[in-house]
């Protein structure tokens, strides 16, 4: 099948992280251009665009900005399902309950789209299970790295309150 040789990835405004959406789009485009995955028919794609525009028109204010709006998790699920990378949580519940519960109770992590399908990453499972080591632990005071997170927070609060007090007095004086 002939297809254009230009694809624009990352041109979407998600309520969530932008890099994982651009990565998923790039993965999909690479598979289409290599002939490993086929695009839906023109009619199916146009119907999908029309449906999404109607949803966005109801959900968001009418502006140019919201024409490319999408919700992070549903969008990633949809695009990764197109090329077989959306995780099968029902299967995971029975085959890897530890991973299932980590994804169920933990944050939505883009690593989950590397567990199956093309472009699998052997470290995806462990990255999901160890997410707290990379996100939460460095923010704690007992972390062996830089230990200024709580001091920085206290200083930030102090500066914020200082400026509020100054603004209050300036308002009273003038």
C-alpha positions as CSV (number, residue, x, y, z in Angstrom):
1,X,0.0,0.0,0.0
2,X,1.3,3.4,-0.9
3,X,1.4,6.0,1.9
4,X,2.8,9.4,2.3
5,X,6.3,9.6,3.7
6,X,5.6,12.4,6.1
7,X,4.1,11.9,9.6
8,X,3.8,14.5,12.3
9,X,4.1,13.1,15.7
10,X,3.6,14.8,19.0
11,X,1.1,17.3,17.7
12,X,-1.5,16.7,20.3
13,X,-2.5,18.3,23.5
14,X,-3.0,15.7,26.2
15,X,-4.1,16.1,29.7
16,X,-1.0,14.3,30.9
17,X,2.6,13.7,29.7
18,X,3.4,14.7,26.2
19,X,6.5,12.5,25.6
20,X,4.8,9.1,26.0
21,X,2.1,10.2,23.5
22,X,4.7,11.3,21.0
23,X,6.6,8.1,21.5
24,X,3.5,5.9,21.0
25,X,2.7,7.9,17.8
26,X,6.2,7.4,16.5
27,X,6.1,3.7,17.2
28,X,2.8,3.4,15.3
29,X,4.1,5.4,12.4
30,X,7.3,3.3,12.2
31,X,5.2,0.2,12.0
32,X,2.9,1.6,9.3
33,X,5.9,2.8,7.2
34,X,7.6,-0.5,7.5
35,X,4.5,-2.3,6.4
36,X,4.0,-4.2,9.7
37,X,0.7,-2.5,10.5
38,X,-1.9,-1.1,8.2
39,X,-3.8,2.1,8.7
40,X,-7.6,1.8,9.1
41,X,-9.6,2.7,6.0
42,X,-10.1,6.4,5.1
43,X,-13.8,6.1,6.0
44,X,-13.0,4.6,9.4
45,X,-10.4,7.3,10.1
46,X,-12.7,10.2,9.0
47,X,-15.6,8.8,11.2
48,X,-13.2,8.6,14.2
49,X,-12.1,12.2,13.6
50,X,-15.7,13.4,13.4
51,X,-16.6,11.5,16.6
52,X,-13.6,13.0,18.5
53,X,-14.4,16.5,17.3
54,X,-18.0,16.1,18.6
55,X,-16.7,14.9,22.0
56,X,-14.2,17.7,22.3
57,X,-16.9,20.3,21.3
58,X,-19.1,19.1,24.1
59,X,-16.3,18.8,26.6
60,X,-14.1,21.8,26.0
61,X,-14.7,25.5,25.2
62,X,-14.8,26.4,21.6
63,X,-11.3,27.5,20.7
64,X,-8.5,26.6,18.3
65,X,-6.5,25.2,21.2
66,X,-9.0,22.4,22.0
67,X,-9.1,20.9,18.4
68,X,-6.2,18.6,19.3
69,X,-7.1,17.9,22.9
70,X,-7.1,14.3,24.2
71,X,-7.1,12.5,27.5
72,X,-3.8,10.9,28.3
73,X,-4.7,7.3,29.4
74,X,-7.6,6.7,26.9
75,X,-5.5,8.1,24.1
76,X,-2.4,6.0,24.9
77,X,-4.7,2.9,25.3
78,X,-6.3,3.6,21.9
79,X,-3.1,4.2,19.9
80,X,-1.2,1.3,21.5
81,X,-4.1,-1.0,20.9
82,X,-3.7,-0.3,17.2
83,X,-0.4,-2.1,17.1
84,X,-0.7,-4.6,19.9
85,X,1.1,-2.8,22.7
86,X,-1.9,-2.1,25.0
87,X,-1.4,-4.4,28.1
88,X,-4.0,-7.1,28.7
89,X,-4.9,-6.5,32.3
90,X,-7.2,-9.5,32.6
91,X,-4.5,-11.9,31.4
92,X,-2.0,-10.1,33.6
93,X,-4.2,-10.6,36.6
94,X,-3.8,-14.4,36.3
95,X,-0.3,-14.6,34.9
96,X,1.5,-11.9,36.9
97,X,-0.6,-10.7,39.8
98,X,2.3,-8.7,41.3
99,X,2.6,-6.6,38.2
100,X,-1.2,-6.3,37.9
101,X,-1.6,-4.9,41.4
102,X,1.4,-2.5,40.9
103,X,-0.3,-1.1,37.8
104,X,-3.8,-1.1,39.4
105,X,-2.8,0.8,42.6
106,X,0.2,2.7,41.2
107,X,0.4,5.6,38.8
108,X,-0.1,5.2,35.1
109,X,3.3,4.6,33.7
110,X,4.3,4.6,30.0
111,X,6.4,1.5,30.6
112,X,3.2,-0.6,30.6
113,X,3.0,-0.1,26.8
114,X,6.4,-1.8,26.5
115,X,5.3,-5.1,28.2
116,X,3.9,-6.6,25.0
117,X,3.7,-6.1,21.3
118,X,6.4,-4.6,19.1
119,X,9.3,-2.7,20.7
120,X,9.1,-4.7,23.9
121,X,11.5,-3.6,26.6
122,X,12.8,-6.4,28.9
123,X,13.2,-3.9,31.8
124,X,9.6,-2.6,31.6
125,X,8.2,-4.9,34.3
126,X,11.0,-4.0,36.8
127,X,10.7,-0.3,36.0
128,X,7.0,-0.5,36.9
129,X,7.7,-2.3,40.1
130,X,10.5,0.1,41.1
131,X,8.8,3.4,40.2
132,X,8.9,4.6,43.8
133,X,12.7,4.4,43.8
134,X,12.9,6.9,41.0
135,X,10.0,9.2,42.0
136,X,9.3,9.2,45.7
137,X,12.6,8.3,47.3
138,X,14.6,11.3,45.9
139,X,12.0,13.6,47.4
140,X,12.5,12.4,51.0
141,X,15.0,13.8,53.5
142,X,16.7,10.5,54.2
143,X,17.7,10.1,50.5
144,X,21.5,9.9,50.2
145,X,21.5,12.3,47.3
146,X,20.8,16.0,47.7
147,X,19.0,16.5,51.0
148,X,17.5,19.9,50.5
149,X,14.0,19.0,49.3
150,X,12.2,19.9,52.6
151,X,14.4,22.9,53.2
152,X,13.7,24.1,49.7
153,X,9.9,23.7,50.3
154,X,10.1,25.6,53.6
155,X,12.1,28.4,52.0
156,X,9.6,28.5,49.1
157,X,6.7,28.8,51.5
158,X,8.5,31.5,53.5
159,X,9.2,33.5,50.3
160,X,5.6,33.1,49.2
161,X,4.2,34.3,52.5
162,X,6.7,37.1,52.6
163,X,5.4,38.4,49.2
164,X,1.8,38.0,50.3
165,X,2.4,40.1,53.4
166,X,4.3,42.8,51.4
167,X,1.4,42.9,48.8
168,X,-1.1,43.3,51.7
169,X,0.8,46.2,53.2
170,X,1.3,47.9,49.8
171,X,-2.4,47.6,49.2
172,X,-3.2,49.2,52.6
173,X,-0.7,52.0,52.1
174,X,-1.9,52.9,48.6
